[in-house]
């Protein structure tokens, strides 16, 4: 079993073929009247996540169009990265190459993390219930939890693609 990169409801299959994460920090310096540094403060800057992946199948061009619309609107979406977690991000760069196969698009992407004002809170009991037709991946996306964490916490769910409707799923 493996995790898939997912952004705003679009799944990038075959994992990201290549992924680079750049975490940035800055330093604010405060000086006195004689220009001597009296205090420094480290500031978290948005992370940059870039790489390549593939969209395939009958709906691959529609998936690419959805990503383009999300880039144009610049609205923060959930970004799930295999083995790294869930972030709120915007897509800043997107390009595609279609080869001889009509149902395969290779994409290059770049995301920038954003403030998570839209994240949903996890209930105090740290559980949710599986909805009709929902996969464990969908629950991870909906609740802002890494899919790997859900799999480890819910060993009783044998098939992550078809968990029973109403099944209690542990989030933390």
C-alpha positions as semicolon CSV with decimal commas, in nm:
position;residue;x (nm);y (nm);z (nm)
1;X;0,000;0,000;0,000
2;X;0,121;0,353;-0,075
3;X;-0,003;0,704;-0,029
4;X;-0,095;0,941;-0,309
5;X;-0,033;1,314;-0,327
6;X;-0,368;1,492;-0,319
7;X;-0,463;1,859;-0,354
8;X;-0,811;2,005;-0,344
9;X;-0,976;1,675;-0,434
10;X;-0,735;1,589;-0,719
11;X;-0,516;1,282;-0,667
12;X;-0,172;1,275;-0,834
13;X;-0,122;0,907;-0,912
14;X;0,211;0,719;-0,908
15;X;0,301;0,937;-0,610
16;X;0,505;1,241;-0,681
17;X;0,786;1,111;-0,901
18;X;1,002;1,388;-0,759
19;X;0,937;1,607;-0,457
20;X;1,131;1,895;-0,306
21;X;1,028;2,073;0,015
22;X;1,192;2,401;0,106
23;X;1,121;2,526;0,458
24;X;1,209;2,891;0,500
25;X;1,277;3,092;0,812
26;X;1,361;3,455;0,840
27;X;1,505;3,671;1,113
28;X;1,370;4,007;1,221
29;X;1,627;4,220;1,394
30;X;1,537;4,503;1,627
31;X;1,798;4,774;1,682
32;X;1,840;5,047;1,936
33;X;1,900;5,415;1,852
34;X;2,272;5,345;1,792
35;X;2,196;5,070;1,538
36;X;2,303;4,787;1,768
37;X;2,098;4,471;1,745
38;X;1,912;4,425;2,071
39;X;1,677;4,145;1,974
40;X;1,626;3,890;1,701
41;X;1,311;3,697;1,627
42;X;1,286;3,394;1,402
43;X;0,985;3,404;1,166
44;X;0,835;3,105;0,990
45;X;0,790;3,178;0,620
46;X;0,570;2,975;0,385
47;X;0,721;2,645;0,274
48;X;0,763;2,573;-0,097
49;X;0,674;2,222;-0,215
50;X;0,750;2,136;-0,575
51;X;0,781;1,828;-0,787
52;X;0,642;1,615;-1,068
53;X;0,368;1,354;-1,089
54;X;0,120;1,194;-1,324
55;X;-0,251;1,220;-1,386
56;X;-0,397;0,928;-1,576
57;X;-0,723;0,773;-1,680
58;X;-1,034;0,896;-1,857
59;X;-1,060;1,205;-1,638
60;X;-0,695;1,316;-1,644
61;X;-0,762;1,631;-1,853
62;X;-1,051;1,726;-1,626
63;X;-0,825;1,680;-1,320
64;X;-0,563;1,907;-1,481
65;X;-0,834;2,166;-1,556
66;X;-0,943;2,155;-1,190
67;X;-0,585;2,217;-1,078
68;X;-0,557;2,511;-1,322
69;X;-0,879;2,665;-1,188
70;X;-0,751;2,628;-0,830
71;X;-0,427;2,799;-0,933
72;X;-0,614;3,089;-1,096
73;X;-0,848;3,137;-0,797
74;X;-0,557;3,113;-0,550
75;X;-0,781;2,968;-0,280
76;X;-0,607;2,763;-0,007
77;X;-0,684;2,391;-0,029
78;X;-0,575;2,084;0,166
79;X;-0,248;1,935;0,037
80;X;-0,179;1,577;0,148
81;X;0,181;1,464;0,097
82;X;0,278;1,097;0,132
83;X;0,455;1,039;0,462
84;X;0,470;1,410;0,548
85;X;0,120;1,512;0,649
86;X;-0,155;1,753;0,554
87;X;-0,100;2,122;0,485
88;X;-0,310;2,413;0,371
89;X;-0,153;2,546;0,053
90;X;-0,205;2,731;-0,274
91;X;-0,076;2,613;-0,608
92;X;0,166;2,870;-0,751
93;X;0,304;2,697;-1,063
94;X;0,159;2,428;-1,284
95;X;0,266;2,286;-1,620
96;X;0,179;1,969;-1,810
97;X;0,312;1,740;-2,081
98;X;0,092;1,493;-2,263
99;X;0,268;1,210;-2,444
100;X;0,152;0,961;-2,700
101;X;-0,089;0,806;-2,450
102;X;-0,416;0,997;-2,459
103;X;-0,490;0,920;-2,094
104;X;-0,162;1,025;-1,930
105;X;-0,040;1,372;-1,835
106;X;0,291;1,438;-1,662
107;X;0,268;1,750;-1,448
108;X;0,514;1,979;-1,273
109;X;0,376;2,165;-0,974
110;X;0,472;2,408;-0,702
111;X;0,276;2,479;-0,385
112;X;0,324;2,741;-0,116
113;X;0,186;2,673;0,230
114;X;-0,079;2,914;0,353
115;X;-0,237;3,010;0,682
116;X;-0,481;2,741;0,788
117;X;-0,790;2,954;0,854
118;X;-1,015;2,704;0,682
119;X;-0,903;2,387;0,862
120;X;-1,173;2,183;1,031
121;X;-1,138;2,117;1,399
122;X;-1,112;1,759;1,521
123;X;-1,366;1,678;1,788
124;X;-1,246;1,638;2,144
125;X;-1,302;1,262;2,135
126;X;-1,065;1,231;1,834
127;X;-1,299;1,006;1,633
128;X;-1,516;1,046;1,325
129;X;-1,755;0,813;1,143
130;X;-1,711;0,687;0,790
131;X;-1,972;0,830;0,551
132;X;-2,132;0,641;0,263
133;X;-1,887;0,584;-0,025
134;X;-1,601;0,747;0,166
135;X;-1,253;0,594;0,164
136;X;-1,000;0,619;0,446
137;X;-0,811;0,860;0,217
138;X;-1,121;1,084;0,199
139;X;-1,148;1,083;0,580
140;X;-0,779;1,179;0,612
141;X;-0,836;1,465;0,368
142;X;-1,160;1,580;0,534
143;X;-1,014;1,578;0,886
144;X;-0,665;1,707;0,802
145;X;-0,485;1,392;0,920
146;X;-0,208;1,204;0,740
147;X;-0,333;0,882;0,576
148;X;-0,037;0,691;0,723
149;X;-0,150;0,794;1,073
150;X;-0,505;0,675;1,008
151;X;-0,384;0,337;0,883
152;X;-0,164;0,290;1,191
153;X;-0,442;0,393;1,431
154;X;-0,715;0,187;1,265
155;X;-0,571;-0,160;1,219
156;X;-0,923;-0,304;1,236
157;X;-1,008;-0,148;0,899
158;X;-0,868;-0,395;0,650
159;X;-0,969;-0,227;0,326
160;X;-0,897;0,147;0,318
161;X;-1,087;0,185;-0,010
162;X;-1,414;0,041;0,122
163;X;-1,448;0,086;0,499
164;X;-1,798;0,009;0,627
165;X;-2,038;0,304;0,641
166;X;-2,075;0,429;0,999
167;X;-1,745;0,269;1,110
168;X;-1,582;0,468;1,389
169;X;-1,239;0,593;1,274
170;X;-0,975;0,706;1,521
171;X;-0,801;1,031;1,417
172;X;-0,537;1,071;1,690
